[in-house]
């Protein structure tokens, strides 16, 4: 197994990261907890939060104060889970889906890994489409250029290409970009907030009647679903932290970074929806900004938001590269990212040109995404409570000599809990084109299928007999060390 040098593989060295799945040695763990704050700020710089905030007013029927509860509770809940699972990264020094091998077994991990990898295609497609819409809106505002099919293809290609470049460079590039985008987005968000405070009819905002508790809970679930999708990626951004890094600080930086963006963005969307209710159902979730804000604010704000959406996609593709490697794709991480780039291009074109409802497709996708990820979260989370350390050599050994081979390459307890929880979550789920038989229950009506999935996965895995990792036997005669490695870089 070839290891990246300190210059290439760890923070504090060069820009290009060549390290793949292999755990980071303690000597190279020079990351700092405070770097997580701008990372999770950047992960939430998306104008889709404005649309979701508007939906809480228009579709859920909530008032301003209820939206405030949603905007506080959702990031605390979802990114609290992200932060807790991120602690596995500093324990094991490896990406989340590589650490997952210790839980599900070398072969068993292929099943949740494949599902999570496919789910990322949709997330990256949504972000690519939103980024392309931002470019098209800026071109329209500045030069009067109207959208057409050719321009859609060009903007999508440009956005995805930039995403591929940043994610391919690695974690150092992501951290530098995240830090600067945090400063810029924060500055322009203050301008937008100031404009809204001065220009909004606040009597109309506060006169809105309160919605039902059921819709309040559903709103928390919908907004939280976006954060839940980042949970398996959490360890990817903490694996360069020293083992002694404060766990409380890790969770606090994660929740704080996300919350400082989610809270004002959701509230801004809710305020905008009072005067522009069509915002909640717009096919183009970006162009309304040019209509609601003066050009001197809207253009730079969209440009900064575009950078943020590029970073969100870059972070997702960065993690997707690791996930692809855990599936046995024997290429460097940067090359593995290219698969997701191509897929997001194709699906993005279909969503922009063929689909009739962007926001409907987005909410349906978020709902299914949260369920798919939650089954893994429940099992992995309980395993974290039991496990103190990870065997670095066993993580990288994908043959029957691995301590994480268990029985036939599967940890059957984990696989059983994961499969049952996934099926249970779908029973409570309702989207535009699918409704489970329990979707009309309290859990289903409140959009908490993902929460039920986590609980079922965690409880079932906790009560099933534990399949302990075994001591690795001697290597099979004639089998070289290279044959036991999963990735060469």
C-alpha positions in Angstrom: 0.0 0.0 0.0 1.5 3.3 -1.0 1.0 6.1 1.4 0.8 9.8 0.5 3.7 11.9 1.7 3.1 14.4 4.4 3.3 17.2 1.8 0.6 15.6 -0.3 -1.5 13.8 2.2 -2.0 15.9 5.2 -3.1 19.5 6.1 -0.2 21.8 6.4 1.6 20.4 3.4 0.9 21.0 -0.3 -2.4 21.6 -1.9 -2.8 18.2 -3.7 -4.0 15.4 -1.5 -3.1 11.9 -2.8 -4.1 9.9 0.2 -6.9 7.4 -0.3 -8.6 5.1 2.1 -5.6 4.3 4.2 -5.7 5.6 7.8 -3.7 8.7 8.5 -0.7 8.0 10.7 -0.6 9.9 14.0 2.5 11.9 12.9 0.5 13.4 10.0 -2.6 14.3 12.1 -1.9 18.0 12.1 -5.5 19.3 11.6 -7.2 21.7 13.9 -10.8 21.5 15.2 -11.5 25.1 14.4 -11.1 24.2 10.7 -14.4 22.3 10.9 -16.4 25.5 11.4 -15.9 26.9 7.9 -16.1 23.4 6.5 -19.7 23.1 7.7 -20.5 26.7 6.9 -19.6 26.0 3.3 -21.6 22.8 3.3 -24.8 24.8 3.8 -24.3 27.8 1.5 -27.2 27.0 -0.7 -30.1 29.1 -1.9 -32.3 26.0 -1.6 -32.5 26.8 2.1 -34.4 30.0 1.1 -36.8 27.8 -0.9 -37.2 25.4 2.0 -37.9 28.3 4.4 -40.6 29.6 2.0 -42.1 26.1 1.9 -42.5 26.1 5.7 -44.8 29.2 5.3 -46.7 28.2 2.1 -47.0 24.4 2.4 -46.7 23.7 6.1 -48.7 26.8 7.1 -46.3 27.8 9.9 -45.9 31.3 11.2 -42.6 33.2 11.7 -42.0 32.0 15.3 -42.6 28.4 14.3 -40.2 28.7 11.4 -37.7 30.0 14.0 -38.1 26.8 16.0 -37.6 24.7 12.9 -34.5 26.8 11.9 -32.9 26.2 15.3 -34.0 22.6 16.0 -33.2 21.1 12.5 -29.4 21.9 12.4 -28.9 21.1 16.1 -30.5 17.7 15.6 -29.0 16.7 12.2 -25.5 18.2 12.6 -25.4 17.1 16.1 -25.5 13.5 14.7 -22.9 14.5 12.0 -20.6 15.8 14.8 -21.0 12.7 16.9 -20.3 10.3 14.0 -17.4 12.5 13.0 -15.6 11.4 16.2 -14.9 8.1 14.5 -12.7 9.9 12.1 -10.3 11.1 14.8 -10.4 7.6 16.4 -9.6 5.7 13.2 -8.0 8.3 10.9 -9.9 6.9 7.9 -12.9 8.0 5.8 -16.4 7.0 7.1 -17.1 4.3 4.6 -13.7 2.8 5.2 -14.3 2.6 8.9 -17.7 1.1 8.1 -15.9 -2.1 7.0 -15.2 -2.7 10.7 -19.0 -2.7 11.3 -20.5 -4.5 8.3 -17.5 -6.7 7.3 -15.4 -6.4 4.2 -18.1 -7.8 1.9 -21.1 -6.6 3.9 -20.0 -3.0 3.7 -20.4 -3.1 -0.1 -24.2 -3.0 0.4 -24.7 0.2 2.4 -21.7 1.7 0.5 -23.3 1.1 -2.9 -26.6 2.6 -1.7 -24.9 5.7 -0.2 -22.8 6.1 -3.3 -25.9 6.1 -5.6 -27.7 8.4 -3.2 -24.9 10.9 -3.6 -25.6 11.0 -7.3 -28.9 12.7 -6.6 -27.4 15.1 -4.1 -24.7 16.2 -6.5 -27.2 16.5 -9.3 -29.4 18.8 -7.2 -26.4 21.0 -6.3 -25.2 21.1 -9.9 -28.6 22.2 -11.1 -28.9 24.9 -8.5 -25.4 26.1 -9.4 -26.3 26.2 -13.0 -29.4 28.2 -12.3 -27.4 30.7 -10.4 -25.0 31.2 -13.3 -28.0 31.6 -15.7 -29.6 34.2 -13.4 -26.4 36.2 -13.1 -26.1 36.2 -17.0 -29.7 37.4 -17.3 -29.3 40.2 -14.7 -26.0 41.5 -16.1 -26.3 40.9 -19.8 -30.0 40.0 -20.5 -29.0 36.6 -21.7 -32.0 34.2 -21.6 -31.7 30.6 -20.8 -31.8 28.0 -23.6 -30.9 24.3 -23.9 -27.4 25.0 -25.2 -26.6 27.5 -22.4 -28.0 25.0 -19.8 -25.5 22.4 -21.1 -22.6 24.9 -21.0 -23.3 26.1 -17.5 -23.8 22.6 -16.1 -20.5 21.5 -17.7 -18.7 24.5 -16.3 -20.1 24.1 -12.8 -19.4 20.3 -12.6 -15.9 20.8 -14.1 -15.0 23.3 -11.3 -16.5 21.0 -8.7 -14.3 18.1 -10.0 -11.2 20.3 -9.9 -11.7 21.4 -6.3 -12.7 18.0 -5.0 -9.8 16.3 -6.9 -7.3 18.6 -5.2 -8.3 17.3 -1.8 -9.0 18.5 1.7 -6.5 21.4 1.8 -8.1 23.0 -1.2 -11.6 22.5 0.3 -10.5 24.1 3.6 -9.0 27.1 1.9 -12.0 27.7 -0.3 -14.4 27.1 2.7 -12.7 29.7 4.8 -12.9 32.4 2.2 -16.4 31.6 1.2 -17.5 31.8 4.8 -16.2 35.3 5.1 -17.7 36.5 1.8 -21.0 34.8 2.3 -21.3 36.1 5.8 -20.6 39.7 4.6 -23.2 39.6 1.8 -25.8 37.8 4.0 -25.6 40.8 6.4 -26.4 43.0 3.4 -29.4 40.9 2.4 -30.7 40.7 6.0 -30.3 44.5 6.2 -32.3 45.0 3.0 -35.1 42.6 4.2 -35.3 44.3 7.6 -35.8 47.7 5.9 -38.0 46.6 3.0 -40.3 44.0 4.6 -43.8 44.6 5.7 -43.3 43.1 9.2 -46.9 43.5 10.2 -47.8 41.0 7.4 -45.1 38.7 8.5 -46.2 38.5 12.2 -49.9 38.4 11.5 -49.6 34.9 10.0 -51.5 32.4 12.1 -49.8 29.5 13.7 -49.8 26.1 12.0 -50.3 22.7 13.5 -47.7 20.9 15.7 -47.7 18.1 13.2 -46.6 20.5 10.4 -44.0 21.9 12.7 -42.5 18.5 13.4 -42.7 17.7 9.7 -40.8 20.9 8.9 -38.0 20.0 11.3 -37.7 16.6 9.6 -37.6 18.1 6.1 -34.9 20.6 6.9 -32.9 18.1 9.1 -32.9 15.6 6.2 -30.3 17.7 4.4 -27.9 17.5 7.4 -28.5 13.8 7.8 -27.1 13.2 4.3 -23.7 14.5 5.5 -23.4 12.0 8.4 -21.4 9.2 6.6 -19.1 11.9 5.4 -18.4 13.4 8.8 -15.3 11.2 9.5 -13.8 12.2 6.1 -13.2 15.7 7.5 -11.9 14.7 11.0 -9.4 12.0 10.1 -6.5 14.5 10.1 -7.3 15.6 13.6 -5.1 14.2 16.5 -6.7 11.6 18.7 -6.5 14.0 21.6 -8.7 16.6 19.9 -11.7 17.7 22.0 -14.8 15.7 21.1 -17.0 18.5 22.5 -15.3 21.0 20.2 -15.7 18.7 17.2 -19.5 18.5 17.8 -19.7 22.2 18.7 -17.9 23.3 15.5 -20.0 21.1 13.3 -23.3 22.3 14.8 -22.2 25.9 15.0 -20.9 26.0 11.4 -24.1 24.6 10.0 -26.5 26.5 12.3 -25.0 29.9 11.6 -26.1 29.4 7.9 -29.3 27.4 8.2 -30.9 29.7 10.8 -30.8 33.0 8.8 -31.3 31.4 5.4 -34.5 29.5 6.4 -35.8 32.7 8.2 -35.0 34.8 5.1 -36.9 32.4 2.9 -39.9 32.5 5.2 -39.9 36.3 5.2 -39.6 36.4 1.4 -42.5 34.0 1.0 -44.9 36.4 2.8 -44.7 38.7 -0.2 -43.7 36.2 -2.9 -45.5 32.8 -2.1 -44.6 31.5 -5.5 -41.0 31.2 -4.2 -41.9 27.9 -2.5 -42.9 26.2 -5.8 -40.7 27.8 -8.4 -39.2 25.5 -11.0 -36.1 27.7 -11.0 -35.2 28.0 -7.3 -32.7 30.9 -7.9 -34.1 33.5 -10.3 -36.4 35.0 -7.7 -33.4 36.5 -5.9 -33.0 38.8 -8.8 -36.6 39.8 -8.6 -36.7 40.4 -4.8 -33.3 42.1 -4.3 -31.7 45.1 -6.0 -29.1 44.2 -8.5 -26.2 45.6 -6.5 -27.0 43.0 -3.8 -28.4 40.1 -5.8 -25.5 39.7 -8.3 -22.7 39.5 -5.8 -24.9 37.5 -3.5 -25.6 34.9 -6.2 -21.9 34.7 -7.1 -21.0 34.0 -3.5 -23.8 31.5 -3.2 -22.6 29.9 -6.4 -19.2 29.4 -4.8 -20.9 27.9 -1.8 -22.9 25.4 -3.9 -19.7 24.5 -5.8 -18.1 23.7 -2.4 -21.1 21.7 -1.3 -20.7 19.6 -4.4 -17.0 19.4 -4.1 -17.3 18.1 -0.5 -19.9 15.5 -1.6 -17.7 14.3 -4.5 -14.7 14.2 -2.2 -16.5 11.8 0.0 -18.0 10.0 -2.9 -14.5 9.2 -4.2 -13.8 7.4 -0.9 -17.1 5.5 -1.1 -16.3 4.4 -4.7 -12.9 3.1 -3.5 -14.5 1.0 -0.7 -16.6 -0.7 -3.5 -13.4 -2.0 -5.0 -12.9 0.6 -7.8 -9.1 0.4 -8.0 -8.3 4.0 -9.0 -7.1 7.0 -7.1 -9.7 9.0 -5.3 -9.5 11.9 -7.7 -10.2 9.6 -10.6 -13.1 7.9 -8.7 -14.7 11.4 -8.4 -15.0 11.7 -12.2 -17.7 9.0 -12.2 -19.9 11.1 -10.0 -19.1 14.2 -12.1 -20.3 12.5 -15.3 -23.5 11.2 -13.6 -24.4 14.6 -12.2 -24.0 16.1 -15.6 -26.5 13.7 -17.2 -29.0 13.8 -14.4 -28.7 17.5 -14.1 -29.6 18.0 -17.7 -32.7 15.8 -17.3 -33.8 17.7 -14.2 -33.4 21.1 -15.8 -34.8 20.3 -19.2 -37.3 17.4 -18.7 -38.6 17.5 -15.1 -41.6 19.6 -14.4 -41.2 20.4 -10.7 -37.7 21.0 -9.3 -38.8 21.6 -5.7 -41.1 18.5 -5.7 -38.3 16.4 -7.0 -35.9 17.9 -4.4 -38.1 17.2 -1.4 -38.8 13.7 -2.6 -35.1 13.1 -3.0 -34.3 14.5 0.4 -36.9 12.2 2.0 -35.6 9.1 0.4 -31.9 10.2 0.9 -32.5 10.6 4.7 -34.0 7.1 5.0 -31.2 5.5 3.0 -28.5 7.1 5.1 -30.3 6.6 8.4 -30.1 2.8 8.3 -26.3 3.1 8.2 -26.3 5.8 10.9 -28.2 3.6 13.4 -25.9 0.7 13.1 -22.6 2.6 12.9 -23.6 4.8 15.8 -24.2 1.9 18.2 -21.0 0.3 17.0 -19.1 3.6 17.9 -20.4 3.4 21.5 -19.0 -0.1 21.8 -15.7 0.3 19.9 -12.7 2.0 21.2 -10.2 1.6 18.3 -10.0 0.5 14.7 -7.5 -1.9 13.3 -5.8 0.1 10.5 -4.3 -3.0 8.8 -7.6 -4.9 9.0 -9.5 -2.0 7.4 -7.3 -2.2 4.3 -7.1 -5.9 4.0 -10.2 -7.0 2.0 -9.4 -10.7 2.0 -10.4 -13.5 4.4 -7.2 -12.8 6.4 -8.8 -9.5 7.6 -9.9 -9.3 11.3 -13.0 -7.6 9.8 -13.8 -10.6 7.6 -16.2 -12.0 10.2 -18.2 -14.8 8.6 -17.9 -15.0 4.8 -17.0 -11.3 4.7 -20.2 -10.3 6.4 -21.1 -9.1 9.9 -24.5 -10.6 9.8 -25.9 -8.8 12.9 -25.1 -5.4 11.3 -26.4 -6.5 7.9 -29.7 -7.7 9.5 -30.2 -4.5 11.5 -29.4 -2.4 8.4 -31.7 -4.2 6.1 -34.7 -4.4 8.5 -34.3 -0.7 9.4 -34.1 0.3 5.7 -37.3 -1.6 4.9 -39.0 -0.1 8.0 -38.1 3.4 7.1 -39.6 3.0 3.6 -42.9 1.8 5.2 -43.3 5.3 6.8 -42.2 7.3 3.8 -44.3 9.3 1.3 -43.0 11.1 -1.7 -44.5 12.2 -5.0 -44.4 8.8 -6.6 -44.3 6.4 -3.7 -46.1 5.9 -0.4 -45.4 3.2 2.1 -48.3 1.4 3.9 -47.6 3.3 7.1 -47.1 6.7 5.5 -50.4 7.9 7.0 -49.3 7.1 10.6 -48.2 9.8 13.0 -44.5 9.1 12.1 -45.2 9.1 8.4 -47.3 12.3 8.4 -44.6 14.1 10.4 -41.9 13.1 7.9 -40.0 11.1 10.5 -39.4 8.0 8.5 -35.7 8.6 8.8 -35.8 9.0 12.6 -37.7 5.6 12.8 -35.0 4.1 10.6 -32.2 5.2 13.0 -34.1 3.9 16.0 -34.9 0.5 14.5 -31.3 0.1 13.2 -29.7 1.1 16.5 -32.0 -0.9 18.8 -31.9 -4.1 16.6 -28.1 -4.0 16.3 -27.7 -3.4 20.0 -29.8 -6.4 21.0 -28.4 -8.9 18.5 -25.4 -11.0 19.6 -22.2 -9.2 18.8 -20.0 -10.7 16.0 -16.5 -9.9 17.3 -13.6 -9.2 15.0 -11.2 -12.2 15.0 -7.5 -12.3 15.0 -6.2 -12.3 11.4 -4.7 -15.7 10.4 -1.4 -16.0 8.6 -1.5 -15.0 5.0 -2.5 -17.7 2.6 0.6 -19.3 0.9 1.6 -17.5 -2.3 -0.6 -14.5 -1.6 1.4 -11.3 -1.7 0.8 -8.2 0.4 -0.2 -6.3 -2.7 -3.0 -8.8 -3.4 -4.5 -8.0 0.0 -4.7 -4.3 -0.6 -7.8 -2.6 -1.9 -6.4 0.5 -3.4 -3.1 1.6 -4.9 -2.4 5.3 -5.2 
